Structure formats: C-alpha cells, structure tokens
Amino acid sequence: MTKIVVVDNHGQFTHLERRALRDLGVETELIDNETPPSEVDADGVVLSGGPDMDRIGNSPDYLEADVPVLGICLGMQLIARELGGSVGGGEYGGYADVTVDVVDEDDPLTGSLHPQTRVWASHADEVKTLPDGFELTAKSDVCDVEAMSDTDRDIYGVQWHPEVAHTEEGDEIFENFLAICESR
C-alpha cells in the first residue's frame, strides 16, 4: 500500500490534507516538521501550508528525499525559495475563492483538471519566479504562479488548498499525486 506523509508546517488545514489522502484509501501519517527525513519511510511527501517561513523546521530537507513531493500553499513557496525561485507578498492577501487557469494540460498533477477551476487560496505570499527546472502549470488573475511542476524530480506545488471543500477538484490533485507516487 502507498504511504504518504504530511509534514506539518503548522497550517490550519494540515489535518484536512491527511484526511483527504486517508479518504482515498492511502496510508498516511502526519509528522512534525522537525522530524528528519531519515526517520521517515514513505512513497511521497506533502509539505503542508503554514503561517510563515520561520516555522518550517526540517521541511526543506524533504526536497532531497528520493520520493515525489507536493507543496501546498506555504509548502509550494518553500519549494520555490529553497530551489532558487523567489517568493514575495501577494497583492490580494487573505483567503478567497479564485478561478485558476490550467496552462499545461500534459502536467501529471494539474493537467486533468478542467481548463478553469475554482479553488480556495491565500495570496498573502506567493511564488514570484519559478526555480530552474520548474514549469508553470496554472495561473490566475490574482497570481501569476498558482501551480508549478518539476516532472524530472517529481516536485510539485499548488498555491491553493486542495483539501478544503471550497476547491472544486481538490480530490483530483491528491489522486494525481498518488498516481505519481505509485508510478515510481
């Protein structure tokens, strides 16, 4: 059975991320972000959202693990920052319902979504420039980088929260991430 760990970056929806995966029949474990990757045996890692970069613990170390990684909100920003992209304040701030345009229909994480989909996202901070090796996979009128992928390293990020009911195709994000993990 596939096992996914959710690295808790102190986000308000972290437990929902774990539940969404568990509801798909996946073995999941919620772990503290101070847990070293060497202590974890998993087929994939979700870097949860959270309030700020000052509380990410060992989360950056999971980018060196040889398993697929999905960053959600702060998790995506952490990926961008750690791998050479840039993160900055968003123009629109707090949580809101946003229409996202999927721009890469071949992407294994977002490509199966409708060309436009409604999501629930925070834009207090957002990815401003992509790290080397990453492709833009979704954008919106609110944010230029709503999702990104590095398919060579199987590292993915979404600015929005697929685990909340307000996101129309959230389960599909998790299903697609599981397929990525199982294909290795």
C-alpha positions in Angstrom: 0.0 0.0 0.0 1.2 3.5 -0.8 2.2 5.6 2.2 2.2 9.4 2.1 3.5 11.6 5.0 2.1 15.0 5.6 4.8 17.3 7.1 3.0 19.7 9.5 4.1 23.2 8.9 1.6 24.5 11.5 -1.1 25.2 8.9 -4.8 25.4 9.8 -5.8 22.8 7.2 -3.0 20.2 7.7 -5.3 17.6 9.3 -7.7 18.0 6.3 -4.8 17.2 4.0 -4.2 14.0 5.8 -7.9 13.2 5.9 -8.2 13.8 2.1 -5.5 11.2 1.5 -6.8 8.8 4.0 -10.3 9.1 2.4 -8.7 7.9 -0.9 -7.6 4.7 0.9 -4.0 5.7 1.4 -1.9 5.0 4.4 -1.0 8.4 5.8 1.0 9.8 8.7 1.1 13.4 10.0 4.6 14.2 11.2 6.1 17.2 12.9 8.3 19.3 10.6 11.2 18.8 13.0 11.3 15.1 12.0 14.4 14.4 9.9 13.7 12.7 6.5 16.0 9.9 7.5 13.4 8.8 10.1 10.6 8.6 7.6 9.7 5.7 5.3 7.2 6.9 2.7 6.3 6.8 -1.0 5.6 10.5 -1.1 5.6 13.7 0.9 3.1 16.5 1.3 4.6 19.8 2.6 1.6 21.4 4.3 0.7 25.0 4.3 1.5 27.2 7.3 1.7 30.7 8.7 5.2 31.7 7.8 8.7 30.6 6.7 10.1 31.0 10.2 8.4 27.8 11.3 9.3 25.3 8.6 11.7 23.2 10.6 13.3 20.4 8.6 10.8 20.7 5.7 13.4 21.9 3.2 15.3 18.6 3.8 12.4 16.6 2.3 13.3 18.1 -1.1 16.4 15.9 -1.1 14.4 12.7 -0.4 14.1 10.4 -3.4 10.2 10.5 -3.4 7.7 12.7 -5.0 6.9 16.0 -3.1 3.7 18.1 -3.2 3.9 21.5 -1.6 0.6 23.2 -0.7 0.5 27.0 -0.3 3.5 27.7 2.1 4.8 24.3 1.0 5.0 25.5 -2.6 6.6 28.7 -1.5 9.1 26.8 0.5 9.9 24.7 -2.6 10.4 27.8 -4.8 12.6 29.6 -2.2 14.8 26.6 -1.4 15.4 25.7 -5.1 16.3 29.1 -6.3 13.0 30.8 -7.2 11.6 33.8 -5.4 8.6 34.4 -3.0 7.0 37.8 -2.2 3.9 39.4 -0.8 0.8 39.0 -2.9 -1.3 41.9 -4.0 -4.6 40.4 -2.7 -3.7 39.0 0.7 -6.1 36.7 2.6 -8.1 33.6 1.7 -10.5 33.9 -1.3 -12.3 31.9 -3.9 -10.2 32.1 -7.1 -10.6 30.9 -10.7 -7.5 29.2 -11.8 -6.5 28.7 -15.4 -4.7 25.4 -16.1 -2.0 26.2 -18.6 -0.3 22.8 -19.1 -2.8 20.0 -20.0 0.1 17.4 -20.0 1.2 18.1 -16.4 0.7 14.9 -14.3 -0.6 16.9 -11.3 -2.9 19.6 -12.8 -3.3 18.6 -16.4 -6.5 16.5 -15.8 -8.3 19.4 -14.2 -10.9 21.5 -16.2 -9.2 24.3 -18.1 -10.7 26.7 -15.5 -11.4 25.5 -11.9 -12.4 27.3 -8.7 -10.1 27.0 -5.8 -9.7 28.3 -2.2 -6.4 30.0 -1.8 -4.4 32.5 0.3 -2.3 35.0 -1.6 -0.6 36.8 1.4 2.7 35.4 -0.1 3.2 33.8 -3.5 5.8 32.5 -5.8 7.2 35.4 -7.9 9.8 33.5 -10.1 10.0 29.8 -10.7 13.1 27.8 -9.7 15.2 26.3 -12.5 13.6 23.1 -13.9 10.1 24.1 -13.0 7.2 24.8 -15.4 4.2 27.0 -14.8 1.1 24.7 -14.8 -1.6 27.1 -13.5 -2.2 30.8 -13.1 -5.0 33.2 -12.3 -5.9 36.9 -12.5 -4.8 37.1 -8.8 -1.5 35.3 -9.0 0.9 34.5 -11.9 2.1 31.2 -10.4 -0.8 29.2 -9.0 0.9 25.8 -9.6 4.3 24.6 -10.8 5.9 21.3 -11.6 9.4 19.8 -12.0 8.5 16.4 -13.5 12.1 15.3 -13.7 12.4 15.4 -9.9 8.7 14.8 -9.2 8.4 18.0 -7.2 5.1 19.8 -7.5 3.3 22.8 -5.9 -0.1 24.4 -5.7 -0.8 27.8 -4.2 -4.4 26.7 -3.3 -5.8 24.3 -0.8 -7.0 21.1 -2.5 -8.1 19.7 0.9 -10.9 22.1 1.5 -14.5 21.8 0.3 -14.3 25.2 -1.5 -11.8 23.8 -4.0 -13.8 22.1 -6.8 -11.3 19.5 -8.0 -9.2 19.1 -4.8 -9.5 15.3 -4.6 -8.2 15.1 -8.1 -5.0 16.8 -7.1 -4.5 14.2 -4.4 -5.4 11.4 -6.8 -3.0 12.6 -9.4 -0.2 13.0 -6.7 -0.9 9.4 -5.6 -0.6 8.2 -9.2 2.8 10.0 -9.5 4.0 8.3 -6.3 2.7 4.8 -7.4 4.3 5.1 -10.9 7.9 5.2 -9.4 
